[in-house]
């Protein structure tokens, strides 16, 4: 692996930079120019630093001192543009040695930015929003579901876990009105009924493919077995995150998030062994070890009656499987929420779709989820 060159100045975690930017610059400027203005300041949304996973490698693009200011909708319209200009003129050129000036690529089709020295006003990344509008843009309509009311079960199914991780992660630096803190608390984790349904759907995904590695082995399809093994490993990792009440992040951080789980040490050796095994039969055996560990973790949750965690044959075929559909059915029997009780075990949007371009468009996602609900 190529190690990143040591940054100059020394690396500072992005959340620490955001806090320093707020405490040393933004807060004093607002106190001086807009005393009494109700606002929240936070570093949330996209960015590896929001998940606490940034490093020296992160500093090469779209990283640096930045945060969001959230105003009431009328205040955002009235003060937003002027605040942006004011901060451009009054922010210091550096925080903790890092520039506050972002230089674009110059290519309209390339939104990537880089830190650069400033000569005059800085092109900063202290952005001004109204919270309902920002949430509607990031999570989709209706905005009231995220700020003023409890989301419905269908609302939850239309939320990619990555977006939820981005909103509930990071740091709130100040929250005068309290609405940002309340919205984050509301979306900190799924309601019990939604959680049970999503667990059932994740077990169902595993049930649908757990016998495929053995079948590939019989067919002499080593490549197919490897691909299926990797899919099952990914599904087991996402299942572990669901059981551990942690939102699954963007794909490149899935392993890092999994490693933080209490159940990770029990599952990780079997998952690594399955991926590294030299033949499909060995992959299937190691996957069965992982199925059994996941089944024991399920029983420890106490959400259903205890289920036998032992591997078994796939009907008359000698493939070691769990028959994970047993866990899906048992969980779904505990779901009483009308919107979910009789719903197909398709799940939330990122249980059946993993296109980045799709998941980045909340309106399209909601339309797809609503269409699937109409099919049930």
C-alpha positions as CSV (number, residue, x, y, z in Angstrom):
1,X,0.0,0.0,0.0
2,X,1.3,3.5,-0.9
3,X,1.4,5.6,2.3
4,X,0.2,9.2,2.0
5,X,2.9,11.8,2.1
6,X,3.0,13.5,5.5
7,X,0.9,16.6,5.3
8,X,2.3,20.1,5.8
9,X,1.0,21.4,8.3
10,X,0.5,18.3,10.5
11,X,-2.8,16.5,10.1
12,X,-5.6,17.6,12.4
13,X,-8.9,15.6,12.4
14,X,-11.6,17.4,10.5
15,X,-14.0,17.6,13.4
16,X,-11.3,19.3,15.5
17,X,-10.7,21.8,12.6
18,X,-14.5,22.5,12.5
19,X,-14.6,23.1,16.2
20,X,-11.6,25.4,16.1
21,X,-13.1,27.3,13.1
22,X,-16.3,27.8,15.0
23,X,-14.8,28.7,18.4
24,X,-12.0,30.9,17.2
25,X,-13.6,32.6,14.2
26,X,-17.3,32.0,13.3
27,X,-18.7,32.4,16.8
28,X,-16.9,35.7,17.6
29,X,-17.9,37.1,14.2
30,X,-21.6,36.2,14.7
31,X,-21.6,37.6,18.3
32,X,-20.1,40.8,17.0
33,X,-22.3,41.3,13.9
34,X,-25.5,39.4,14.6
35,X,-26.0,39.4,18.4
36,X,-29.2,37.5,19.4
37,X,-29.5,35.7,16.0
38,X,-30.8,32.1,16.8
39,X,-28.7,29.5,15.0
40,X,-27.1,26.1,15.1
41,X,-23.6,25.3,14.0
42,X,-22.5,21.8,13.1
43,X,-20.2,19.6,11.0
44,X,-22.5,17.0,9.6
45,X,-23.3,15.6,6.1
46,X,-20.9,14.1,3.7
47,X,-17.2,13.7,4.5
48,X,-15.0,11.1,6.1
49,X,-14.4,13.3,9.1
50,X,-18.1,13.1,10.0
51,X,-17.6,9.4,10.6
52,X,-14.3,10.0,12.4
53,X,-12.5,8.2,9.6
54,X,-10.5,11.0,8.0
55,X,-6.7,10.8,7.8
56,X,-3.7,12.5,6.2
57,X,-4.9,10.9,2.9
58,X,-8.1,12.8,3.1
59,X,-6.4,16.2,2.9
60,X,-5.8,16.1,-0.8
61,X,-9.3,17.1,-1.8
62,X,-12.7,18.2,-0.4
63,X,-11.4,18.4,3.1
64,X,-10.5,21.2,5.5
65,X,-12.0,23.7,8.0
66,X,-15.7,23.7,7.3
67,X,-19.1,23.6,9.0
68,X,-22.7,24.4,8.5
69,X,-24.8,27.2,10.0
70,X,-28.6,26.5,10.3
71,X,-31.0,29.4,10.7
72,X,-34.7,29.6,10.7
73,X,-36.1,29.7,7.1
74,X,-36.9,33.4,7.1
75,X,-33.5,34.3,8.7
76,X,-31.7,32.1,6.2
77,X,-33.3,34.0,3.3
78,X,-32.7,37.4,5.0
79,X,-29.2,36.9,6.2
80,X,-27.7,34.0,4.4
81,X,-26.0,35.7,1.4
82,X,-24.7,38.6,3.5
83,X,-23.3,36.2,6.1
84,X,-21.4,34.3,3.5
85,X,-19.8,37.5,2.2
86,X,-19.1,38.7,5.7
87,X,-17.3,35.5,6.6
88,X,-15.4,35.6,3.3
89,X,-13.9,39.0,4.4
90,X,-13.4,38.3,8.1
91,X,-12.4,34.6,8.5
92,X,-8.7,34.1,9.1
93,X,-6.7,32.7,6.3
94,X,-5.6,29.7,8.4
95,X,-7.0,27.6,11.2
96,X,-4.5,25.3,13.0
97,X,-2.2,25.9,10.1
98,X,-4.7,24.8,7.5
99,X,-6.0,27.3,4.9
100,X,-9.7,28.3,5.1
101,X,-9.7,29.1,1.3
102,X,-10.9,26.4,-1.1
103,X,-9.9,26.5,-4.8
104,X,-12.0,24.8,-7.4
105,X,-10.6,22.8,-10.3
106,X,-11.8,25.4,-12.8
107,X,-13.7,22.6,-14.6
108,X,-17.5,23.1,-14.3
109,X,-17.9,19.3,-14.5
110,X,-15.5,18.7,-11.7
111,X,-16.8,19.9,-8.3
112,X,-13.6,18.8,-6.4
113,X,-11.9,21.5,-4.4
114,X,-8.5,21.9,-2.8
115,X,-7.1,24.1,0.0
116,X,-4.9,26.9,-1.2
117,X,-3.4,30.1,0.2
118,X,-5.7,33.1,0.1
119,X,-4.9,36.6,-1.1
120,X,-7.8,38.6,0.0
121,X,-11.3,37.2,0.9
122,X,-11.4,33.5,1.3
123,X,-13.7,31.1,-0.6
124,X,-14.7,29.4,2.6
125,X,-16.9,26.4,3.4
126,X,-19.1,27.8,6.1
127,X,-22.4,27.2,4.5
128,X,-25.7,28.8,5.6
129,X,-29.0,26.8,5.4
130,X,-32.4,26.5,6.9
131,X,-32.7,23.1,8.6
132,X,-36.0,21.9,7.0
133,X,-34.7,22.8,3.6
134,X,-31.3,21.1,4.1
135,X,-33.0,17.9,5.5
136,X,-35.5,17.8,2.6
137,X,-32.6,18.1,0.1
138,X,-30.5,15.4,1.9
139,X,-33.2,13.0,3.1
140,X,-36.1,13.9,0.9
141,X,-39.6,15.2,1.5
142,X,-41.6,15.6,3.6
143,X,-39.3,17.9,5.6
144,X,-41.8,17.9,8.5
145,X,-41.0,14.2,9.0
146,X,-37.5,15.0,10.0
147,X,-38.1,18.2,12.1
148,X,-41.6,18.3,13.6
149,X,-43.1,14.8,13.6
150,X,-42.2,11.2,13.8
151,X,-41.3,9.7,10.4
152,X,-43.7,7.0,9.2
153,X,-42.5,3.5,8.5
154,X,-42.4,4.3,4.7
155,X,-40.4,7.4,5.4
156,X,-37.8,5.3,7.1
157,X,-37.6,2.8,4.2
158,X,-36.8,5.6,1.9
159,X,-33.7,6.7,3.9
160,X,-30.3,5.2,2.9
161,X,-28.3,4.3,5.9
162,X,-25.4,6.4,4.6
163,X,-27.5,9.5,4.7
164,X,-28.6,8.7,8.3
165,X,-25.0,8.1,9.3
166,X,-24.1,11.5,7.9
167,X,-26.8,13.3,9.7
168,X,-26.5,11.7,13.1
169,X,-22.7,11.6,13.0
170,X,-20.3,14.5,13.1
171,X,-20.6,17.1,15.8
172,X,-23.1,19.9,16.8
173,X,-21.0,22.9,17.9
174,X,-23.9,25.1,19.0
175,X,-27.6,24.8,18.9
176,X,-29.5,27.8,20.2
177,X,-33.0,26.8,18.9
178,X,-32.5,23.1,19.8
179,X,-34.2,21.9,16.6
180,X,-31.1,20.3,15.1
181,X,-30.4,18.4,18.3
182,X,-34.0,17.2,18.4
183,X,-34.0,16.1,14.8
184,X,-30.7,14.2,15.3
185,X,-32.2,12.5,18.3
186,X,-35.3,11.5,16.4
187,X,-33.2,9.8,13.6
188,X,-30.5,8.4,15.9
189,X,-31.8,4.9,15.3
190,X,-34.8,3.1,13.8
191,X,-38.0,2.6,15.7
192,X,-38.3,-0.9,17.1
193,X,-40.8,-2.1,14.5
194,X,-38.8,-0.8,11.6
195,X,-35.6,-2.3,13.0
196,X,-37.2,-5.7,13.3
197,X,-38.5,-5.5,9.8
198,X,-35.1,-4.5,8.4
199,X,-33.4,-7.3,10.3
200,X,-35.9,-9.8,8.8
201,X,-35.2,-8.4,5.3
202,X,-31.4,-8.7,5.8
203,X,-31.7,-12.3,6.9
204,X,-33.9,-12.9,3.9
205,X,-31.1,-11.6,1.6
206,X,-28.7,-14.2,3.1
207,X,-31.3,-17.0,2.9
208,X,-31.6,-16.4,-0.9
209,X,-27.9,-17.0,-1.6
210,X,-26.5,-19.0,1.2
211,X,-26.6,-22.3,-0.8
212,X,-25.0,-20.8,-4.0
213,X,-21.4,-21.2,-2.9
214,X,-21.8,-24.9,-2.6
215,X,-23.6,-25.1,-5.9
216,X,-20.8,-23.1,-7.6
217,X,-18.3,-25.6,-6.1
218,X,-20.1,-28.5,-7.6
219,X,-20.2,-26.8,-11.0
220,X,-16.5,-26.0,-10.8
221,X,-17.2,-22.3,-10.9
222,X,-14.4,-20.9,-8.6
223,X,-15.0,-17.3,-9.8
224,X,-18.7,-17.5,-9.3
225,X,-18.1,-18.9,-5.8
226,X,-15.7,-16.1,-5.0
227,X,-18.2,-13.4,-6.1
228,X,-21.1,-15.0,-4.2
229,X,-18.9,-15.4,-1.1
230,X,-18.0,-11.7,-1.2
231,X,-21.7,-10.8,-1.5
232,X,-22.6,-12.9,1.5
233,X,-19.7,-11.5,3.5
234,X,-21.0,-8.0,2.7
235,X,-24.6,-9.0,3.7
236,X,-23.3,-10.5,7.0
237,X,-21.4,-7.4,7.8
238,X,-24.4,-5.2,7.2
239,X,-26.5,-7.6,9.3
240,X,-24.0,-7.2,12.1
241,X,-24.3,-3.5,11.9
242,X,-28.1,-3.7,12.0
243,X,-27.9,-5.9,15.1
244,X,-25.4,-3.6,16.7
245,X,-27.7,-0.6,16.0
246,X,-25.2,1.2,13.8
247,X,-26.0,2.7,10.4
248,X,-24.0,1.2,7.5
249,X,-21.8,3.8,5.9
250,X,-20.7,4.3,2.3
251,X,-19.0,1.2,0.9
252,X,-15.4,2.2,1.4
253,X,-16.0,2.6,5.1
254,X,-18.0,-0.6,5.7
255,X,-15.1,-2.6,7.0
256,X,-14.0,0.3,9.3
257,X,-17.5,0.6,10.8
258,X,-17.8,-3.2,11.2
259,X,-14.5,-3.3,13.0
260,X,-15.9,-1.0,15.7
261,X,-18.8,-3.5,16.6
262,X,-18.7,-5.6,19.7
263,X,-19.7,-8.6,17.6
264,X,-16.9,-7.9,15.1
265,X,-14.3,-10.2,16.8
266,X,-16.7,-13.1,16.7
267,X,-17.6,-12.7,13.0
268,X,-14.4,-11.3,11.4
269,X,-12.2,-14.4,11.5
270,X,-14.8,-16.5,9.7
271,X,-15.5,-13.8,7.1
272,X,-11.8,-13.3,6.4
273,X,-11.2,-17.0,6.1
274,X,-14.2,-17.3,3.7
275,X,-12.7,-14.7,1.4
276,X,-9.2,-16.1,1.6
277,X,-10.1,-19.8,1.3
278,X,-8.5,-21.4,-1.8
279,X,-11.5,-23.4,-2.9
280,X,-15.3,-23.0,-2.9
281,X,-15.9,-25.9,-0.4
282,X,-13.7,-24.2,2.1
283,X,-15.4,-20.9,1.5
284,X,-18.8,-22.5,2.2
285,X,-17.5,-24.0,5.5
286,X,-16.1,-20.7,6.7
287,X,-19.3,-18.9,5.8
288,X,-21.2,-21.5,7.8
289,X,-19.1,-20.5,10.8
290,X,-20.1,-16.9,10.2
291,X,-23.8,-17.9,9.9
292,X,-23.6,-19.6,13.3
293,X,-21.9,-16.6,14.9
294,X,-24.6,-14.3,13.5
295,X,-27.3,-16.6,14.7
296,X,-26.0,-16.6,18.2
297,X,-25.8,-12.8,18.1
298,X,-29.5,-12.8,17.0
299,X,-30.5,-15.0,19.9
300,X,-28.6,-12.7,22.3
301,X,-30.9,-9.8,21.2
302,X,-33.9,-11.5,22.6
303,X,-36.2,-10.2,19.8
304,X,-37.6,-13.6,19.0
305,X,-37.8,-17.0,20.6
306,X,-34.3,-18.7,20.5
307,X,-33.6,-20.4,17.2
308,X,-31.2,-23.2,16.6
309,X,-27.9,-21.6,15.4
310,X,-26.4,-24.8,14.0
311,X,-25.6,-25.3,10.3
312,X,-27.5,-27.9,8.3
313,X,-27.8,-29.4,4.8
314,X,-29.6,-27.5,2.1
315,X,-32.5,-29.9,1.6
316,X,-30.8,-33.1,0.2
317,X,-27.8,-31.3,-1.0
318,X,-24.5,-31.4,1.0
319,X,-24.1,-27.6,1.3
320,X,-23.7,-26.2,4.8
321,X,-26.3,-23.5,5.4
322,X,-28.3,-21.9,8.2
323,X,-31.6,-21.8,6.4
324,X,-31.6,-18.1,7.3
325,X,-35.2,-17.7,6.2
326,X,-36.1,-19.2,9.7
327,X,-34.7,-16.0,11.3
328,X,-36.5,-13.8,8.7
329,X,-39.8,-15.3,9.4
330,X,-39.4,-15.4,13.1
331,X,-38.6,-11.7,13.2
332,X,-41.3,-10.7,10.8
333,X,-43.9,-12.4,13.0
334,X,-43.0,-9.9,15.8
335,X,-43.8,-6.9,13.5
336,X,-47.3,-5.5,14.2
337,X,-46.9,-2.1,12.5
338,X,-49.6,-2.0,9.8
339,X,-47.3,-0.4,7.2
340,X,-44.8,-3.3,7.7
341,X,-46.7,-6.3,9.0
342,X,-47.8,-7.7,5.6
343,X,-45.0,-6.1,3.5
344,X,-42.8,-8.2,1.3
345,X,-39.3,-8.7,2.8
346,X,-37.7,-6.3,0.4
347,X,-36.6,-3.8,3.0
348,X,-35.2,-0.3,3.0
349,X,-33.9,1.2,-0.2
350,X,-30.3,0.3,0.3
351,X,-31.2,-3.3,1.0
352,X,-32.3,-3.7,-2.6
353,X,-30.4,-0.9,-4.4
354,X,-26.7,0.1,-4.2
355,X,-26.4,2.6,-7.1
356,X,-24.7,5.7,-5.8
357,X,-26.5,7.9,-8.3
358,X,-29.9,6.5,-7.3
359,X,-29.3,6.8,-3.6
360,X,-28.2,10.4,-4.0
361,X,-31.6,11.5,-5.3
362,X,-34.1,11.4,-2.4
363,X,-37.1,12.2,-4.6
364,X,-36.4,9.3,-6.9
365,X,-35.8,7.0,-4.0
366,X,-39.1,7.9,-2.4
367,X,-41.0,7.4,-5.6
368,X,-39.4,3.9,-6.0
369,X,-40.2,3.0,-2.4
370,X,-43.8,4.2,-2.8
371,X,-44.1,2.2,-6.0
372,X,-42.9,-1.0,-4.3
373,X,-45.4,-0.4,-1.4
374,X,-48.1,-0.3,-4.0
375,X,-47.1,-3.7,-5.2
376,X,-47.6,-5.4,-1.8
